[in-house]
Amino acid sequence: MAILRALRFPLGILLATFLVSGCCLHELCHRQPPTPTEAGLNTNDLIDPTSQFDSGNVLNQTDLNSLVTKATKNNKAADPTLKRSILCLSGGGSHGAYSAGVLCGWTTRGDRPVFDVVTGVSTGGLIAPFAFLGPEYDDELQRFYTTLSNRDIYRLKPVVGIVSESLANNAPLAREIEQTLTCEMIRDIAEAHRQGRRLYLGTTESEGRRFIVWDVGEIAARGGPDDKELIKQIMLGSSAIPGFFPPSEIPVTVDGKTYIEKHVDGGVSYSIFMRPPMNLPDEVLRSEEKPLSGSDVYAVIAGKLYAEPEVTKPFVLSIAAKNISTLTYAQTRADLVRLWTVCAVTGMNFHMTSIPESLVLTGSSKDFDPSEMQKMFAEGYDRILKGDAWRTTPPGTEPGEDPLIRSSTNLAIFPRGESVAPLQK
């Protein structure tokens, strides 16, 4: 045991060094190259024709879509004056460029709502204040998500980082927020709050491991000397990837004593969340009718709904990272299904957009590469202008999104986004 304890620290350094440097253990070993199957066949397109389309195994896609349509067909506002617009922004790092493109393209198209509620986590927490304040802040939003690079967001500290709270220092991002979060911007947030609109950012309190929703408009409306610093720390905390960025330290007072809470990425708890608007008449809220019926909920996903296939390298950290990424995608889809369900029950209209599967991306969401971000920004911008950005169905209901069903290993390659008719004959 003493030997294991003695080895724990140097082994930790070794593993963390491999993680940061991108070194893969299998590259140091003389393993055989991957087989063709490992090297690139998309599992989503490998189907067992006998089982995949057996109506006894899964709902027919048409039947499923019929159920979805039936659940939402009566979502119309009884009183148009009660109709509200809610914007929910997901996490996704540099892929927030797509979300920024959607908002700016929406402005150009001319029908972007004045949102009654805006919520955001992670990179969505950075976008949310701009989206909340409207088109006059589009230029700043576009600058942030098309021109900034890694050095404007963080500095890696691989040697010191492995024995501290984070592998990177996000001081550059803190400076960007400090410069952007002007007194005028805070006044604008406060004024919108007084009008009944709401801006909510989500963080995860790391010790309690609970999701915290911050009413940023209420903070801005207080007019206190420390409000700007608190809002900055909330934005930093909401986007603080655990282990990569340091947690945001926020002082709180409990029974006259001051404590320090540490807040990290809100996306750890929820990839996207929604809060209902509060500016509804009391008599409406007390009635037995659905007060939000006919209101619009817009969910903007800074990323794709499904992870792209890639070879898994035989290295423990690579395997762990891939599976964590898989969980993140699954959580996003589950949160969207939950959001859609809330809309169906309350009579609200669900709209969702995400980066299309057809857009080829390079690098990870932690890579702030201006050329890649400009590509994602342009995709969001163009899709909104073309009018094909939004879908009204939850994940799992469109072609190719149903689970893979197998009763054998005798498979066929068939792009699942296409009609299944050829295989059903």
C-alpha positions in Angstrom: 0.0 0.0 0.0 2.9 2.3 0.8 4.3 1.7 -2.6 1.0 2.5 -4.3 0.6 5.7 -2.3 4.2 6.7 -3.3 3.4 6.0 -7.0 0.0 7.7 -7.0 1.4 11.2 -7.5 3.9 10.5 -10.3 1.4 8.3 -12.1 -1.2 11.1 -11.9 1.4 13.5 -13.3 2.1 11.1 -16.2 -1.6 10.6 -17.1 -2.4 14.3 -16.9 0.7 15.1 -19.0 -0.6 12.7 -21.7 -4.0 14.2 -21.5 -2.8 17.8 -22.0 -0.2 17.1 -24.6 -2.6 15.0 -26.7 -0.1 12.1 -26.6 -1.8 8.8 -27.1 -0.3 5.7 -25.4 -1.0 3.5 -28.4 1.3 5.7 -30.5 4.1 4.7 -28.1 3.3 1.0 -28.3 3.7 -1.1 -31.4 0.0 -2.0 -31.9 -1.4 -3.2 -35.2 -3.2 -0.5 -37.3 -7.0 -0.4 -36.8 -9.1 -2.7 -39.0 -11.4 -1.2 -41.6 -14.4 -1.5 -39.2 -12.6 0.4 -36.5 -11.4 3.0 -39.0 -14.6 4.5 -40.1 -17.9 2.7 -40.7 -20.6 4.8 -39.2 -22.5 2.5 -36.7 -25.6 4.6 -37.2 -25.7 3.3 -40.8 -25.1 -0.3 -39.9 -28.5 -1.9 -39.5 -29.9 -5.3 -39.1 -32.6 -5.1 -41.8 -34.7 -7.9 -40.2 -35.0 -6.3 -36.8 -34.7 -2.6 -37.5 -38.0 -2.3 -39.3 -39.9 -5.0 -37.3 -43.0 -3.1 -36.1 -43.0 -5.3 -33.0 -39.7 -3.9 -31.9 -40.1 -0.2 -32.4 -42.8 2.3 -33.1 -43.2 3.0 -36.8 -41.7 6.4 -37.5 -45.0 7.7 -39.0 -46.9 6.6 -36.0 -44.4 8.3 -33.7 -44.5 11.5 -35.5 -48.3 11.3 -35.5 -48.2 11.1 -31.7 -45.9 14.0 -31.5 -48.1 16.1 -33.7 -51.3 15.2 -31.8 -49.6 16.2 -28.5 -49.0 19.8 -29.7 -51.7 20.5 -32.3 -53.8 22.7 -30.0 -51.0 24.9 -28.7 -52.6 28.2 -29.6 -52.9 31.2 -27.4 -56.5 31.9 -26.2 -55.5 35.5 -25.8 -52.7 36.8 -28.2 -51.7 39.4 -25.6 -50.6 36.6 -23.3 -48.2 35.0 -25.9 -44.6 35.1 -24.7 -41.2 34.3 -26.3 -38.6 32.3 -24.4 -35.0 31.7 -25.6 -32.9 28.8 -24.1 -29.2 28.7 -25.0 -27.1 25.6 -24.5 -23.5 25.0 -23.7 -21.0 24.1 -26.4 -17.8 26.2 -26.1 -16.6 27.6 -29.4 -19.6 26.0 -31.0 -21.6 28.9 -29.6 -20.6 30.5 -32.9 -23.6 28.7 -34.4 -25.9 30.2 -31.8 -24.5 33.6 -32.4 -25.1 33.2 -36.2 -28.7 32.1 -35.5 -29.3 35.3 -33.5 -27.6 37.6 -36.0 -29.3 36.0 -39.0 -32.7 36.3 -37.1 -32.1 40.0 -36.8 -31.4 40.3 -40.5 -34.5 38.4 -41.4 -36.5 41.0 -39.4 -38.7 38.8 -37.2 -36.6 38.2 -34.2 -38.7 38.5 -31.0 -38.1 40.7 -28.0 -37.6 37.7 -25.7 -39.5 37.8 -22.4 -37.1 35.2 -20.9 -33.6 34.3 -21.9 -31.7 31.4 -20.2 -28.1 30.2 -20.7 -25.5 27.8 -19.4 -21.8 27.6 -20.3 -21.2 29.3 -23.6 -24.9 30.0 -23.6 -24.3 31.9 -20.4 -21.9 34.2 -22.3 -24.3 34.7 -25.2 -27.5 35.2 -23.1 -26.9 38.8 -22.0 -26.4 39.9 -25.6 -29.4 37.9 -26.8 -31.5 39.4 -24.0 -30.6 43.0 -24.9 -31.4 42.6 -28.6 -30.0 43.4 -32.0 -28.0 46.4 -30.9 -25.5 44.0 -29.3 -25.2 41.8 -32.4 -21.9 43.3 -33.4 -20.3 42.5 -30.1 -21.7 39.0 -30.2 -20.4 38.4 -33.7 -16.9 39.8 -32.7 -16.7 37.4 -29.8 -17.6 34.3 -31.8 -15.8 34.9 -35.0 -12.6 36.7 -34.2 -11.4 35.5 -30.7 -8.9 32.7 -30.5 -7.7 30.4 -27.7 -5.2 33.0 -26.4 -8.1 35.4 -26.0 -10.0 32.9 -23.8 -7.4 30.9 -21.8 -3.8 30.0 -21.2 -2.8 26.4 -20.7 -0.7 25.6 -17.7 0.0 21.8 -18.1 2.7 21.5 -15.5 1.3 23.6 -12.7 -2.3 22.7 -13.6 -2.0 19.0 -12.8 -1.5 19.9 -9.1 -4.1 22.7 -9.0 -7.8 23.2 -9.7 -7.5 23.6 -13.5 -5.4 22.9 -16.5 -6.0 26.3 -17.9 -6.2 29.9 -16.7 -9.2 31.8 -17.9 -7.9 35.3 -17.0 -8.1 36.4 -20.7 -11.8 35.5 -20.7 -12.3 37.4 -17.5 -10.8 40.5 -19.1 -13.0 40.1 -22.2 -16.1 40.0 -19.9 -14.8 42.9 -17.9 -14.5 45.1 -21.0 -17.8 44.0 -22.5 -19.9 44.2 -19.4 -20.1 48.0 -19.3 -22.1 50.1 -16.9 -24.4 50.9 -19.9 -25.0 47.2 -20.6 -25.9 46.6 -16.9 -28.3 49.5 -17.0 -29.9 48.1 -20.1 -30.3 44.7 -18.4 -31.8 46.4 -15.3 -34.3 48.4 -17.4 -35.5 45.3 -19.2 -35.9 43.5 -15.9 -38.1 46.4 -14.6 -40.3 45.9 -17.7 -40.9 42.4 -16.6 -38.4 40.5 -18.8 -36.0 38.0 -17.2 -32.4 36.9 -17.8 -31.3 33.7 -16.0 -27.9 32.1 -16.0 -27.1 28.7 -14.6 -24.1 27.5 -12.7 -23.3 24.4 -10.7 -22.2 24.9 -7.1 -19.3 22.4 -7.0 -19.4 21.3 -3.3 -23.1 20.9 -3.0 -23.3 19.7 -6.7 -26.5 21.5 -7.2 -27.7 23.7 -10.1 -28.1 27.4 -9.3 -30.2 29.7 -11.4 -29.1 33.3 -11.1 -31.6 36.1 -11.7 -29.2 38.5 -13.4 -31.7 41.1 -14.1 -32.6 41.4 -10.4 -28.9 41.7 -9.6 -28.4 44.5 -12.2 -31.5 46.3 -11.0 -30.2 46.7 -7.4 -27.7 49.3 -8.5 -25.1 48.2 -5.9 -21.3 48.8 -6.2 -20.5 45.0 -6.4 -23.2 44.0 -8.9 -20.9 44.1 -12.0 -18.3 41.9 -10.3 -21.0 39.4 -9.2 -22.4 39.2 -12.8 -18.9 38.7 -14.2 -18.2 35.9 -11.7 -21.5 34.3 -12.6 -20.7 34.4 -16.3 -17.2 33.0 -15.6 -18.7 30.3 -13.4 -21.3 29.3 -15.9 -18.6 28.7 -18.5 -16.0 27.1 -16.2 -15.4 23.6 -17.6 -14.6 21.6 -14.4 -10.9 20.7 -14.3 -10.1 22.8 -17.4 -11.1 26.2 -16.1 -10.8 27.2 -12.4 -14.1 27.5 -10.5 -15.6 31.0 -10.0 -15.4 32.0 -6.3 -18.5 33.8 -5.2 -18.8 35.1 -1.6 -22.1 34.4 0.2 -23.3 35.5 3.6 -25.1 33.1 5.9 -26.3 34.3 9.3 -23.9 37.2 9.2 -20.9 35.0 8.3 -19.1 35.1 4.9 -18.4 31.9 3.0 -16.9 31.3 -0.4 -18.8 29.1 -2.9 -17.1 27.7 -5.9 -19.2 27.6 -9.1 -18.5 25.7 -12.3 -20.1 25.1 -15.6 -23.9 25.0 -15.5 -23.8 22.5 -18.2 -22.6 19.9 -15.7 -26.2 19.9 -14.3 -28.3 20.9 -17.3 -27.2 21.2 -20.9 -30.1 23.6 -21.4 -32.9 24.9 -19.1 -36.1 26.9 -19.2 -37.8 29.3 -16.8 -41.3 30.5 -17.4 -42.1 34.2 -17.9 -43.3 36.1 -14.8 -45.0 39.0 -16.5 -48.5 37.5 -16.6 -51.5 39.0 -14.9 -52.3 37.4 -11.5 -55.8 36.5 -12.6 -54.3 34.5 -15.5 -51.9 32.7 -13.2 -54.7 31.8 -10.8 -57.0 30.5 -13.5 -57.3 26.8 -14.4 -56.5 27.6 -18.0 -53.0 27.1 -19.5 -51.6 30.6 -19.1 -48.6 30.0 -21.4 -50.6 28.2 -24.2 -49.4 29.5 -27.6 -46.2 30.9 -26.3 -43.0 30.1 -28.1 -39.9 28.3 -26.7 -36.8 28.5 -28.8 -33.9 26.1 -27.9 -30.6 26.9 -29.6 -28.1 24.1 -29.3 -24.4 25.0 -29.7 -23.4 21.7 -31.3 -24.9 18.7 -33.0 -27.5 16.4 -31.5 -25.3 13.3 -32.1 -21.6 12.8 -31.8 -19.7 12.1 -35.0 -18.2 8.6 -35.3 -14.4 8.4 -34.9 -11.9 5.7 -34.0 -11.4 5.2 -30.3 -7.7 5.0 -29.5 -6.7 2.2 -27.1 -5.7 4.6 -24.4 -7.5 4.8 -21.1 -7.8 8.6 -21.0 -9.0 8.7 -24.7 -11.6 6.0 -23.9 -12.8 7.9 -20.8 -13.0 11.2 -22.7 -15.0 9.7 -25.6 -17.5 8.1 -23.2 -17.9 11.4 -21.2 -18.5 13.1 -24.5 -21.2 10.5 -25.4 -22.9 11.1 -22.1 -22.9 14.9 -22.8 -24.6 14.4 -26.1 -27.2 12.0 -24.5 -27.8 14.5 -21.7 -28.5 17.3 -24.2 -31.0 15.1 -26.1 -32.7 14.1 -22.8 -32.9 17.7 -21.7 -34.5 18.6 -25.0 -37.1 15.8 -24.7 -37.8 17.1 -21.2 -38.2 20.7 -22.5 -40.4 19.5 -25.4 -42.6 17.6 -22.9 -43.0 20.7 -20.7 -44.1 22.6 -23.9 -46.6 19.8 -24.8 -48.1 19.8 -21.4 -48.4 23.6 -21.0 -49.5 24.3 -24.6 -46.3 26.1 -25.6 -44.8 25.8 -29.0 -41.4 24.0 -29.1 -38.7 25.2 -31.6 -35.2 23.8 -31.7 -32.2 24.3 -33.8 -28.7 22.7 -33.8 -25.7 22.4 -36.0 -26.7 20.1 -38.9 -25.0 16.7 -39.1 -23.9 17.6 -42.7 -21.6 20.4 -41.5 -18.0 19.0 -41.2 -16.3 20.3 -38.0 -12.6 20.0 -37.0 -11.2 20.4 -33.6 -13.1 20.3 -30.3 -15.4 22.8 -28.6 -12.4 24.0 -26.5 -10.6 25.1 -29.7 -11.4 28.8 -30.5 -10.3 28.8 -34.1 -11.7 31.9 -35.9 -11.9 30.1 -39.2 -14.0 27.3 -37.8 -16.1 29.6 -35.7 -16.8 31.8 -38.8 -18.0 28.6 -40.6 -20.4 27.8 -37.8 -21.6 31.4 -37.5 -22.3 31.5 -41.2 -24.2 28.2 -41.0 -26.5 29.5 -38.3 -26.9 32.8 -40.1 -27.7 31.2 -43.4 -30.1 28.6 -42.1 -32.2 31.2 -40.4 -32.4 33.3 -43.5 -33.4 30.2 -45.6 -36.1 29.4 -43.0 -35.0 25.8 -42.4 -33.3 26.2 -39.0 -36.1 25.2 -36.7 -37.6 21.8 -36.0 -40.6 21.3 -33.8 -40.1 17.7 -32.9 -38.0 16.3 -30.0 -34.8 14.3 -30.5 -35.5 10.7 -31.4 -38.4 11.3 -33.7 -36.8 12.2 -37.0 -35.5 9.7 -39.6 -32.3 8.0 -38.4 -32.8 9.0 -34.8 -34.6 5.9 -33.6 -32.6 3.3 -31.6 -30.6 0.6 -33.5 -32.4 -2.8 -33.1 -30.4 -6.0 -33.7 -31.1 -9.7 -33.5 -28.1 -10.7 -35.4 -24.7 -9.5 -36.6 -25.5 -9.8 -40.3 -25.7 -6.1 -41.0 -26.3 -3.8 -44.0 -25.0 -0.4 -44.8 -27.9 2.0 -45.2 -27.9 5.8 -44.6 -30.6 6.1 -41.9 -31.7 9.5 -43.0 -33.1 8.0 -46.2 -36.4 6.2 -46.8 -36.5 2.7 -45.4 -38.7 1.5 -48.3 -35.9 -0.3 -50.2 -35.1 -2.5 -47.2 -38.7 -3.2 -46.3 -39.6 -4.7 -49.7 
